[in-house]
Amino acid sequence: MLAEWLDQGLEGRPPSRAEGRVSGGRFRLSAPGVLELVPDDPAPEARACVLSVGVHGNETAPMELLGEVLARLEAGQLCLGAPLLVILGNPEAIRRGERYVATNLNRLFRRDLEEAGDEPDRARVLMAAVDAFYARHAGLSRLHYDLHTAIRESRYPRFVVEPFAEAPTPPEQWRWLAAAGIQAVLHQHRHSWTFSHYAKHYHGAAAFTLELGRALPFGHNDLAPLAPMGRLLQALVEGREPATAAPGTLAFFRAEHELLRHSEAFRLCFPDDTPNFSEFPPGTRLAEDAVAGETRVGETPLSVVFPNAEVEIGARAALLVVPSPPPD
């Protein structure tokens, strides 16, 4: 049923059952693309976990990875030990194989959202689902992993973005992520209104946007490099303490600037296939914009992450980042 739920969400079919049993607990479909799993007896190490995929519809590897975890739970190979909220972010974009339909869903997660349209409405549904889930499990530590893939190659194919918020990240997260095959961490420098930021900013959750390789069509993903991440997700499902590794294996960066697109006449001044975390020396021209003029690297070298000249006007066309010391 759980793997079927994922398939039905991708195909736009209604589920055959809205609730039922799994090993160690029960499931409930609370909204389209929203699956809640509740254990009979939460394990001592259980956290209230939100696991989301498909916020961008063309990022398929996390959907396949999460589908494998749900299939193992349904087959009785895992026993539910923690409450989980599993979210298929943008089903219509997934069905179309596109990043989004009308606007980028992953910039809409704020409580004062006033925009109208399918994706703003979807953001409201997902925010309400997260609010209700954390309220139902108020006694547990909160966690949100929003699983993505990047649109280009990267010096670090598997990295996480730590949203900006007042709540500090628990130190064990760095050990978990290191053991799960994550290679780099990017600390955000300002509010970004992404889905993971919502959980951290409004609920104090340990939350990350996880970039797990390159965005490819269904059936073209090599999930072997994601096996350690799969084991982390399985541990969270069962309420076990995940495997750990020394966080010294992680490269840490912090965002210095956001490069915004201000006009139709905008271009990035480096090749489209430039990998994430490519470094540019002082004086390098990075972008030209009819309104904002040109952007050049100042006295400190900058690396570029998430460059995309085709974003909507007013949206971020790239993050400019610098190395950062690891957390204490």
VOGU-3710 file (C-alpha; in Angstrom, 3 decimals, decimal comma):
1> mlaewldqgl> 0,000/0,000/0,000  2,793/2,467/0,896  4,725/2,021/-2,335  1,362/2,094/-4,110  0,637/5,433/-2,422  3,772/6,857/-3,991  2,853/5,489/-7,424  -0,689/6,801/-7,125  0,581/10,239/-6,209  2,835/10,266/-9,246
11> egrppsraeg> 0,022/9,112/-11,523  -2,717/11,283/-10,023  -4,882/8,324/-8,956  -6,803/8,345/-5,663  -5,564/5,819/-3,085  -7,439/2,551/-2,648  -7,301/2,887/1,157  -7,003/5,983/3,332  -5,640/4,158/6,386  -4,307/0,813/7,510
21> rvsggrfrls> -1,621/-1,115/9,384  2,115/-1,505/8,890  4,639/-3,398/10,976  4,720/-1,632/14,320  2,004/0,928/13,691  -0,534/2,411/11,335  -0,702/4,792/8,391  -3,152/7,485/7,346  -3,426/9,477/4,135  -4,319/12,910/5,477
31> apgvlelvpd> -4,215/14,829/2,151  -3,146/14,168/-1,457  0,518/13,278/-1,365  0,643/13,442/2,447  1,172/10,189/4,356  1,352/9,992/8,164  2,780/6,967/9,956  2,184/6,532/13,694  3,944/3,821/15,746  2,130/1,763/18,333
41> dpapearacv> 5,002/2,346/20,772  7,547/5,038/19,871  11,118/3,898/20,402  13,227/5,684/23,052  15,284/7,459/20,365  12,268/8,382/18,217  11,956/11,826/16,684  8,972/13,423/14,959  10,290/13,207/11,405  9,099/14,985/8,271
51> lsvgvhgnet> 10,525/13,439/5,088  9,659/15,302/1,893  10,472/14,649/-1,758  9,302/16,083/-5,069  9,055/19,727/-4,020  10,702/20,152/-7,416  9,004/17,748/-9,787  11,989/16,722/-11,900  14,166/15,595/-8,972  13,452/11,896/-9,003
61> apmellgevl> 16,248/10,058/-7,148  14,915/10,971/-3,677  11,471/9,681/-4,656  12,966/6,348/-5,698  15,079/6,206/-2,533  12,130/6,953/-0,249  9,992/4,494/-2,210  12,503/1,749/-1,386  12,343/2,616/2,327  8,531/2,539/2,328
71> arleagqlcl> 8,551/-0,775/0,465  10,814/-2,279/3,146  8,444/-1,034/5,857  5,427/-2,473/4,087  7,208/-5,816/3,584  7,891/-6,073/7,322  11,657/-5,639/6,895  11,436/-2,497/9,020  9,337/-1,919/12,140  7,837/1,519/12,619
81> gapllvilgn> 9,260/3,122/15,739  8,834/6,861/15,158  6,060/9,143/13,909  6,670/10,143/10,301  5,082/12,643/7,939  5,982/11,645/4,374  5,277/14,282/1,749  5,170/14,218/-2,044  5,657/17,919/-2,556  4,387/18,933/-6,001
91> peairrgery> 2,528/16,005/-7,613  1,462/17,901/-10,738  5,027/19,001/-11,482  6,189/15,425/-10,872  3,647/14,090/-13,365  4,871/16,633/-15,935  8,523/15,927/-15,193  9,112/19,642/-14,652  10,723/21,634/-11,851  7,454/23,460/-11,203
101> vatnlnrlfr> 4,186/24,267/-13,006  3,678/28,014/-12,546  6,135/29,092/-9,851  8,856/27,623/-7,657  7,108/25,917/-4,732  10,291/26,005/-2,668  10,154/29,760/-2,113  6,582/29,899/-0,777  6,793/28,443/2,741  5,928/31,464/4,876
111> rdleeagdep> 2,878/32,030/7,021  2,112/35,455/5,572  1,959/34,068/2,020  -0,557/36,071/-0,021  0,063/34,705/-3,515  -2,696/32,840/-5,359  -2,416/29,806/-7,601  -1,873/26,059/-7,499  1,607/26,128/-6,002  0,809/28,721/-3,324
121> drarvlmaav> -2,268/26,650/-2,416  -0,070/23,557/-2,215  2,359/25,382/0,065  -0,518/26,221/2,414  -1,632/22,569/2,515  1,893/21,396/3,321  2,502/24,054/5,966  -0,761/23,107/7,680  0,187/19,419/7,556  3,570/20,100/9,168
131> dafyarhagl> 1,999/22,340/11,839  -0,568/19,690/12,770  1,995/16,857/12,755  4,407/18,583/15,105  1,517/19,610/17,370  0,404/15,975/17,643  3,905/14,898/18,672  4,897/17,873/20,804  6,925/15,801/23,262  9,445/14,611/20,655
141> srlhydlhta> 12,439/16,276/19,042  11,595/17,574/15,575  13,372/16,776/12,346  12,779/17,628/8,676  14,804/16,278/5,754  13,691/17,792/2,439  15,292/15,596/-0,225  16,311/17,106/-3,570  18,769/16,721/-6,429  20,634/19,544/-8,159
151> iresryprfv> 20,211/20,572/-11,797  23,975/20,484/-12,465  27,142/18,645/-11,528  28,893/19,520/-8,284  32,346/19,352/-6,736  30,411/17,779/-3,843  27,620/15,686/-5,410  25,895/15,153/-2,050  25,568/18,220/0,141  23,091/19,827/2,506
161> vepfaeaptp> 21,845/23,370/2,957  21,329/24,357/6,584  18,542/26,976/6,692  19,034/30,240/8,539  17,166/30,387/11,850  17,681/31,119/15,528  17,474/27,448/16,501  20,938/25,823/16,559  21,514/22,546/14,749  22,035/19,628/17,177
171> peqwrwlaaa> 25,677/18,449/16,917  24,700/14,841/16,241  23,289/15,889/12,878  26,796/16,476/11,494  27,825/12,981/12,607  24,711/11,420/11,080  25,135/13,252/7,787  28,823/12,364/7,556  27,962/8,670/7,978  25,175/9,028/5,393
181> giqavlhqhr> 27,607/10,004/2,635  27,075/13,763/2,715  30,193/15,600/1,574  29,545/19,292/2,223  27,382/21,668/4,258  26,221/25,134/3,208  25,028/27,470/5,988  22,394/29,924/4,775  22,935/33,566/5,749  19,342/34,818/5,647
191> hswtfshyak> 15,718/33,683/5,612  15,024/31,800/2,389  11,403/30,525/2,823  12,198/27,015/1,631  10,351/23,996/3,031  13,199/23,007/5,361  13,512/26,634/6,497  9,820/26,553/7,447  10,341/23,644/9,844  13,405/25,224/11,424
201> hyhgaaaftl> 12,173/28,819/11,584  8,627/28,194/12,828  9,065/24,918/14,733  12,701/24,828/15,864  13,259/21,559/14,023  16,629/20,237/12,964  16,079/20,739/9,252  18,033/20,537/6,013  17,603/20,680/2,281  19,553/17,639/1,093
211> elgralpfgh> 20,981/17,646/-2,449  21,543/14,010/-3,395  23,273/14,115/-6,765  22,030/15,220/-10,176  18,414/15,643/-11,337  17,652/12,863/-13,831  14,457/11,223/-15,179  12,896/8,240/-13,468  14,800/5,043/-14,205  18,091/6,833/-14,868
221> ndlaplapmg> 19,236/7,234/-11,255  22,136/5,325/-9,739  20,991/4,840/-6,157  24,173/3,029/-5,050  25,877/6,235/-3,791  22,715/6,967/-1,797  22,741/3,655/0,102  24,187/5,277/3,271  21,435/7,910/3,142  18,905/5,115/2,747
231> rllqalvegr> 20,251/3,523/5,932  19,864/6,848/7,763  16,224/7,075/6,646  15,595/3,482/7,746  17,006/4,262/11,202  14,677/7,250/11,503  11,692/5,100/10,483  12,510/2,589/13,201  13,336/5,234/15,818  16,918/3,981/16,113
241> epataapgtl> 20,012/6,107/16,611  21,590/6,327/13,127  25,193/5,437/12,321  27,731/8,187/12,924  31,053/9,285/11,457  33,525/12,058/12,187  32,169/15,395/10,887  35,717/16,325/9,874  34,994/14,598/6,567  32,492/17,376/5,723
251> affraehell> 33,471/20,567/3,898  31,656/23,575/5,390  30,655/26,740/3,536  28,562/29,793/4,341  26,569/31,959/1,962  27,929/35,482/1,505  25,594/36,904/-1,143  22,525/36,058/-3,195  22,791/36,902/-6,871  19,305/37,988/-7,978
261> rhseafrlcf> 17,825/38,294/-11,442  16,303/41,787/-11,775  15,384/41,892/-15,482  14,745/39,895/-18,636  18,162/41,046/-19,898  20,144/38,935/-17,443  22,950/36,464/-18,006  25,546/34,564/-16,041  29,069/35,142/-17,338  30,332/31,579/-17,001
271> pddtpnfsef> 29,446/28,345/-18,857  26,110/26,656/-18,178  27,874/23,443/-17,190  29,895/25,077/-14,383  29,639/22,707/-11,384  28,316/23,761/-8,008  31,052/25,000/-5,636  33,289/26,175/-8,503  35,523/28,960/-7,175  36,134/32,268/-8,964
281> ppgtrlaeda> 39,084/34,577/-8,185  38,816/38,279/-7,321  37,753/40,471/-10,216  35,857/37,759/-12,084  32,672/39,021/-13,735  29,870/36,695/-12,653  26,692/38,230/-14,085  25,232/41,074/-16,140  21,760/42,523/-15,591  20,053/45,442/-17,381
291> vagetrvget> 18,806/46,793/-14,042  21,438/45,763/-11,501  24,461/46,081/-13,773  27,358/43,676/-13,503  28,393/41,549/-10,548  32,083/40,900/-9,953  33,983/38,977/-7,294  35,471/41,325/-4,705  38,716/40,865/-2,817  37,800/37,397/-1,519
301> plsvvfpnae> 37,354/34,426/-3,875  33,767/33,216/-4,127  32,277/29,860/-5,065  28,971/29,581/-6,894  26,130/27,253/-5,865  22,752/26,743/-7,589  23,510/28,965/-10,607  20,441/29,218/-12,844  19,951/32,156/-15,211  16,417/31,014/-16,095
311> veigaraall> 14,808/31,770/-12,742  11,848/34,126/-12,462  12,568/37,856/-12,233  13,235/38,723/-8,610  14,372/35,198/-7,775  17,817/33,969/-6,799  20,042/33,131/-9,771  22,953/31,857/-7,640  24,352/31,679/-4,135  27,892/33,000/-3,662
321> vvpspppd> 29,666/31,181/-0,857  32,982/31,009/1,036  34,588/28,265/3,132  33,519/28,205/6,760  35,033/26,585/9,858  33,186/23,526/11,145  30,728/24,049/14,024  32,071/23,641/17,550
//
